[in-house]
Amino acid sequence: MIDMTREHRVTEVFVEVADSLIDDFDLIDFLQQLSVRCMELLNVAAVGILLADQHDMLQTMAASDEHTRLLELFALQHDQGPCVDCYKSGQARTNINLTDPKVTAAWPAFAARAAETGFVATNALPLRLRGRVIGALALFQTDPGPLSDEDITLAQALADMATIAILQQRTLDQSQVERAQLQYALTSRIVLEQAKGILAERWHVSVDDAFAAFRGYARA
């Protein structure tokens, strides 16, 4: 079988992502799949995807292998590492040599754990849309060679695609909540209208007077 060119593989990944958004969407499965595709397309050793929780703390949501997950969790516990800096600044941190003395001094625990895992270089790309940053995409290398500008551009495009998918899902979830709240309000309104009519008929008063008495009783 003839190996596919990367351009062809990129096209297939985008089609694959589009299909996943059309069908039943599972966020964890989507991010897990995307982390593996990123590793294949960018020819890196491992990929991790981190999202910020409601407390503005990064959490590892997907990883191409368990080593990456352990590494990122370790880094987050010490509030250090490229993903933490990338998320806080909203700027990409690329081609970081983890054996550089300046890096090991800045992130001692992270750099030490990276060395134990066999990683010598890393990159972090923000998951962002119009200035809003929701997480970071981490790329780990066992080869110290820097990623090309083309690789970085592709990595950011994949990160942007993930961001759009995540925010779209959050919007859908929110709209479902809003629809449920609206339906509850509509259902409640029907009950209130019935109660107003019953009170007005039994008390021989206007509907407005019945509603005023009803509201007063509820507030009391």
C-alpha positions as CSV (number, residue, x, y, z in Angstrom):
1,M,0.0,0.0,0.0
2,I,1.3,3.4,-0.9
3,D,1.8,5.7,2.1
4,M,-0.5,8.6,2.2
5,T,1.0,12.1,2.0
6,R,0.5,14.2,5.1
7,E,-1.8,16.5,3.2
8,H,-4.1,13.6,2.5
9,R,-3.9,12.5,6.1
10,V,-4.8,16.0,7.3
11,T,-7.8,16.0,5.1
12,E,-8.9,12.7,6.4
13,V,-8.5,13.9,10.0
14,F,-10.7,17.0,9.4
15,V,-13.3,14.8,7.7
16,E,-13.2,12.4,10.6
17,V,-13.6,15.3,13.1
18,A,-16.6,16.7,11.1
19,D,-18.2,13.2,11.1
20,S,-17.8,12.9,14.9
21,L,-19.5,16.3,15.4
22,I,-22.5,15.2,13.3
23,D,-23.0,11.9,15.1
24,D,-23.6,11.5,18.8
25,F,-20.8,13.6,20.3
26,D,-18.7,12.2,23.2
27,L,-16.2,14.8,24.4
28,I,-13.7,12.4,26.0
29,D,-13.7,10.1,23.0
30,F,-13.3,13.0,20.6
31,L,-10.3,14.4,22.5
32,Q,-8.8,11.0,22.9
33,Q,-9.1,10.4,19.1
34,L,-7.7,13.8,18.3
35,S,-4.7,13.3,20.6
36,V,-3.7,10.2,18.7
37,R,-4.2,11.9,15.3
38,C,-2.1,14.8,16.4
39,M,0.7,12.4,17.4
40,E,0.5,10.7,13.9
41,L,0.3,13.9,11.9
42,L,3.1,15.8,13.7
43,N,5.4,12.8,14.2
44,V,5.8,13.5,18.0
45,A,6.1,10.9,20.7
46,A,3.0,11.8,22.7
47,V,0.2,14.3,22.9
48,G,-1.9,15.5,25.9
49,I,-5.0,17.8,25.9
50,L,-5.8,19.8,29.0
51,L,-8.9,21.8,29.8
52,A,-9.6,24.3,32.5
53,D,-12.3,23.4,35.0
54,Q,-14.8,25.7,36.7
55,H,-12.1,26.7,39.2
56,D,-9.7,27.7,36.4
57,M,-7.5,24.7,37.0
58,L,-6.1,22.7,34.2
59,Q,-7.2,19.0,34.1
60,T,-5.8,16.3,31.7
61,M,-8.7,15.3,29.5
62,A,-7.0,13.1,27.0
63,A,-3.6,11.7,26.2
64,S,-2.1,9.5,23.5
65,D,-0.6,7.3,26.1
66,E,-0.6,6.8,29.9
67,H,2.9,8.2,30.3
68,T,1.7,11.6,29.1
69,R,-1.2,11.6,31.4
70,L,1.0,10.9,34.4
71,L,3.5,13.5,33.4
72,E,0.9,16.2,32.9
73,L,-0.8,15.4,36.2
74,F,2.5,15.6,38.0
75,A,3.3,18.9,36.3
76,L,-0.1,20.4,37.3
77,Q,0.3,19.4,40.9
78,H,3.4,21.6,41.1
79,D,1.8,24.4,39.0
80,Q,4.6,24.3,36.5
81,G,5.3,23.3,32.9
82,P,4.6,24.6,29.5
83,C,0.9,24.0,29.5
84,V,0.4,26.0,32.6
85,D,2.3,28.9,31.2
86,C,0.6,28.6,27.8
87,Y,-2.9,28.6,29.4
88,K,-2.1,31.6,31.6
89,S,-0.6,33.7,28.9
90,G,-2.7,32.5,26.0
91,Q,0.6,32.2,23.9
92,A,2.2,29.2,22.3
93,R,5.4,27.8,23.9
94,T,7.2,26.0,21.2
95,N,10.4,24.0,20.8
96,I,11.3,23.9,24.4
97,N,14.5,21.9,25.2
98,L,13.8,20.1,28.4
99,T,17.5,19.6,29.0
100,D,18.3,23.3,28.9
101,P,19.5,24.4,32.4
102,K,17.2,27.5,32.2
103,V,14.2,25.2,31.7
104,T,15.2,22.7,34.4
105,A,15.6,25.6,36.8
106,A,12.2,27.1,35.9
107,W,10.3,23.8,36.0
108,P,12.5,21.4,38.1
109,A,9.8,18.8,38.9
110,F,8.4,18.9,35.4
111,A,11.8,18.6,33.7
112,A,12.9,15.8,36.0
113,R,9.7,13.8,35.4
114,A,10.0,14.4,31.6
115,A,13.5,13.0,31.6
116,E,12.3,9.9,33.5
117,T,9.7,9.4,30.8
118,G,12.2,9.9,28.0
119,F,11.0,13.3,26.7
120,V,13.6,15.8,25.7
121,A,11.5,18.5,24.0
122,T,8.0,19.8,24.3
123,N,5.5,22.3,22.8
124,A,2.3,23.8,24.2
125,L,-0.4,25.4,22.0
126,P,-3.4,27.2,23.5
127,L,-6.9,26.1,22.9
128,R,-8.4,29.5,22.2
129,L,-11.1,31.3,20.3
130,R,-11.3,35.1,19.9
131,G,-9.1,35.6,23.0
132,R,-10.9,33.1,25.1
133,V,-8.5,30.3,26.3
134,I,-10.0,27.1,27.6
135,G,-7.0,24.8,27.8
136,A,-3.8,23.7,26.1
137,L,-2.4,21.1,23.6
138,A,0.9,19.5,24.7
139,L,3.3,17.8,22.3
140,F,6.2,15.8,23.6
141,Q,9.3,14.7,21.7
142,T,11.9,12.1,22.3
143,D,13.9,13.7,19.4
144,P,15.5,17.0,20.3
145,G,15.0,18.3,16.7
146,P,12.7,21.4,16.6
147,L,9.3,21.3,15.0
148,S,9.1,23.2,11.7
149,D,6.9,26.3,11.3
150,E,4.6,24.2,9.2
151,D,4.3,21.7,12.0
152,I,3.5,24.4,14.5
153,T,0.9,25.9,12.2
154,L,-0.8,22.6,11.8
155,A,-0.7,21.9,15.5
156,Q,-2.4,25.2,16.2
157,A,-5.0,24.5,13.6
158,L,-5.7,21.2,15.3
159,A,-5.9,23.0,18.7
160,D,-8.3,25.5,17.2
161,M,-10.5,22.8,15.8
162,A,-10.6,21.1,19.1
163,T,-11.6,24.4,20.8
164,I,-14.4,25.0,18.3
165,A,-15.8,21.5,18.9
166,I,-15.6,21.9,22.7
167,L,-17.3,25.3,22.8
168,Q,-19.9,24.1,20.3
169,Q,-20.8,21.3,22.6
170,R,-20.9,23.6,25.6
171,T,-23.2,25.9,23.7
172,L,-25.5,22.9,22.8
173,D,-25.5,21.7,26.4
174,Q,-26.3,25.2,27.6
175,S,-29.1,25.6,25.1
176,Q,-30.6,22.3,26.3
177,V,-30.5,23.6,29.8
178,E,-32.2,26.8,28.7
179,R,-34.8,24.9,26.8
180,A,-35.5,22.8,29.8
181,Q,-35.8,25.9,31.9
182,L,-38.1,27.5,29.4
183,Q,-40.3,24.4,29.3
184,Y,-40.5,24.3,33.1
185,A,-41.5,28.0,33.0
186,L,-44.1,27.4,30.4
187,T,-45.5,24.4,32.3
188,S,-45.5,26.4,35.5
189,R,-47.3,29.2,33.8
190,I,-50.1,26.9,32.7
191,V,-50.6,25.8,36.3
192,L,-50.6,29.4,37.5
193,E,-53.2,30.4,35.0
194,Q,-55.4,27.5,36.1
195,A,-55.0,28.4,39.8
196,K,-55.9,32.1,39.1
197,G,-59.1,31.0,37.3
198,I,-60.1,28.7,40.1
199,L,-59.5,31.3,42.8
200,A,-61.3,34.0,40.8
201,E,-64.3,31.8,40.3
202,R,-64.5,30.6,43.9
203,W,-63.9,34.0,45.4
204,H,-66.0,35.9,42.9
205,V,-63.2,38.3,42.2
206,S,-61.3,39.5,39.2
207,V,-58.4,37.4,37.8
208,D,-56.0,40.3,38.7
209,D,-57.2,40.3,42.3
210,A,-57.0,36.5,42.5
211,F,-53.4,36.6,41.1
212,A,-52.4,39.4,43.6
213,A,-53.7,37.3,46.5
214,F,-52.0,34.2,45.1
215,R,-48.6,36.0,44.8
216,G,-49.0,37.5,48.3
217,Y,-49.6,34.1,49.8
218,A,-46.6,32.6,47.9
219,R,-44.3,35.4,49.1
220,A,-45.5,35.0,52.7
